[in-house]
């Protein structure tokens, strides 16, 4: 039996059989295995208005090498009075005059993909908006499947609670920060509890060898991303054990223990 598909396909329906045929104006689409028409059994729950899209999807899934061509195929319902489909699909070659490479303008004829579908090529640039900033993703396509999405080399994908190395302005590592991500944006990077970020001229308490009672308040000196020291106020000083002070009539020897200072006066002879 030779079945010829006219320009206007049959539209009567007594069952859920559907014929698809490739249009000669599909537009520079390569047909690899000479398949140009197919009869498909649609799922029973298919709505009439969805039939074309469902049929295109079934044909593309069964013949993935020609998926771009089936995405633009045209078709209509058929009667199944004298047709028994094996596994729900029957391929037909009913347009032998159709060239292997279909000619025409891809924007004319061939039908449209459903609004929720798209054809993506390997290496094609896809732009997306991330919190008001346009980003570009590059898909990797192999064997008719998207195998990955690559970002630009200067763009990274991070997740909440992920860790990143933290450096000072000179590039020296000072620890790892834990990221906080909310609303698709990095809101902060938290340092460990044992590492602090200190600004130049920030007040820093001076503590004893043990305990948390401040002995004095100092000012941090920060340069080139590193803490270079702390500055005491002009009215505070540092003494060390055994230090001597010359006073009128003799010498005072200082003793420092447990951060407490005692003094012993030795008179002049």
N, C-alpha and C positions, 0 to 999 in steps of 0.2 A: 504494500500500500504506500503510495507517495502522497504525502500531505503537503499542500502548498499554502503558505501563509500570505494572504493578500495584504495590501497596505493598511486596510482597516481590519483589525482582527475580530474574530467572532466574539460576541458579548453575551450570548444566551448562557444561562447557568441552571443546570439541574442538579449539580453536585459540586464538590469542592475540588474540581480539577481546573488547572490554570495553565495556559500556554504562554511562554515567553519567546520572543524572537528578537534578534539583534537588528537594529536599524542601520541602514547603509550610511546614515548621516551621524553615526555615533561620534565620529571625530577622532581620527588617528589612533584607534585602539587596535592592538595586535591580537588576532585570534590564533591561538597556538595549535589547537587540536581539531580544527575544522568544525567545531560545534557552533551552530548558529541558531538553534531552536531547541526548546525543551518543554515537555509536559510534566507538571508537578502536581502532587496531591497536597493540598493545603491542610493545615490543622483545622479540625472541625469548628474551633472557636474563632477562626479568623473572620474579622468584620470585613464587609465588602470594600469599604474605603481603605482598608489596610492591605488588601490582597496583593496589589502590585509590589509594594515594598517587601511583604513577606516572601513572595515568589522570587524577587531579585535576591533576597538574602539566602534562600534555599539553594538557588542555582550557584551563587558565588561560593557557598560553603561546599557544595559538591564538586565544583570545578574552580578551585581557588586560583589556578594559574591564569584564568580568564576573568577573575573577579571584577576588574575595572570595566570590562565590556558588559557583564551582566548587570552592573549597577545602572546602566543606561538602557537596558532592554525594555521593550514595550510588550504588552500582552493583554489577555482577557480570559474570562471563564470559558470552559468547554463542557460539552456533554460527555459523560463516561459510559454511554450505553454500550459501546463496543470496544472499550479500551481497558485493558487490565495492566496496571503499572506494577513493575517489579521493584520492590523496595521504595515505592512512592515516587519514582522518577523515570522518565523516558527521554533519551536524547534523540533529536532529529536533525538531519542535515537537509533542510528544505530549501535553502537558497544557495545552490552550488555556484551561481554566478557572482555571489558576493566575494570581493577580493579579500585576500588574507589580511591586509591592512585596510580597515574601513576608512573612507575618506569623508571629508566634510568639516564643518566648523563645530568644535566640541560644545559651543554655546547654543547650537541649533539642533533640535531633534534629540532623539535618544532618551527623552524623559529626564526627570530630576531625581536626585537622591532624596530620601526622606529628610526633613529638616533636622533630625537628630543624628544623621549619619554624615560621614565625610570620608574621602579617599586621601590618605596620607602617604607621601613618598619618602623613601630613605633620604635622610639629610635635609629634609624640608624644614625651614625655620617656622616655628610656631610661637607667636607672641602671647603673653598672658600678663594680666595686671596683678601685682602683689602689693597691696596697700598703697595704691596710687603710683607705683613704679613699674614701668614696663620691663618685663623680663622675656628672654628668648630661650625656648627649649628646642632641641634638635632630636627628632625621633630616629631610632635605628630600626629598620624594617628588614626582615629576612623570612623567606618562605611564607609571604603574605601575612606575617604577624609582626606586631610592634614588639620588639625585644628589649627596648630601653628608651629612656629620655635623658639626653645629656644637657647640662647647663653650660654656660660659658665658663671658661677657666677661672674667672674672677668671681664667680657666683657659687655659693655653697648652700646645701640644704641641711639645716640643723633641726634638732628636736629638743623639746623641753627636757631638762636634766642632763643634756649632753655636756661633755667637758671639752674645753679648749685650752691650749697653753696660753699663759699670760706673760707678757714681757714688759720690761720698762722701756723708756724712750730710747735707750741705747741698744735695745735688742737682747738684753740679758734676761734669761728665764727667771721668773720669780714664783712660779707655781702654776697650778691649773685652776681655771675658773669654771663654775657650773652655770650653764645657761638657763635662763627663765624665758620661755616662749609662750606668748599669748596673742590671740588674734592674728596669727601668721607673722608675728614680729618678735624680734629678740628684745625683751624688755629690760634685761640686766644680765650681768655675768658676775656671779658671787664667788669671792675668794674663800678658801678654807678659813676656819676659825682662828688658825695660828698665823695667818698672814694678813697684814693690814695695809691699806693704801693711805699714806700720810702726805698731806700737802705741805709745801714750804710755809713756814711761819705758823703752822698749827701748834696748839698748846699740847704739850706732852707731860704727864705727871712723872716725877722722879721717884722711884720706889726703893725701899730698902732691899737688902739681900734676901729677905723672906717677908712675906706678908704683903698686903695691898694698900697699906696706909701711905699716902703720898708724903714725901719729905719736902718736896718743893715742886714748883711748876716750871718747866723749861719750854723753849720754843724750838720746833724742829727746823733743821736746815736741810733742804732737799735741792739737789742739782743733778742734771743729766739723768733723771729717773732714779736716783739713788739717795738714800738718807746718809748725808755726810756727817751729821752730828746733831747735838741738841745744845741750845744756848740757854744758860742760866741768866736770870735778871741781874742787873748790876749790883743789887743789894744782897745777893747770895753768893756763897763761895763753896769750894770743895777743899776739904782737908784730908790728910792721910795719916795713918798710924805712924807715930814716931816723928812727925813733923814738929819743928821747934819754931817758936816765935820770940823775937827779941823784944823785951819790954823794959821799961825803966826799972832799974835796980836788979835786973836778972834776966832769966830765960824761962819761957813756958814751953814745956814738952807736952805735945798732944798724944793721947792714946785713943784709938778708935776700935771699938769692939761691938759687934752686933749693931752697927750703924749708929752707935752712941759715942759721943766725944767726952773724954775726961781730960783735965789739964793738971800738970804738976809744975809748981813754980820753984825754980832754983835761983837763990839770990847770988849776986856777985860776991866774990871773995875780996 
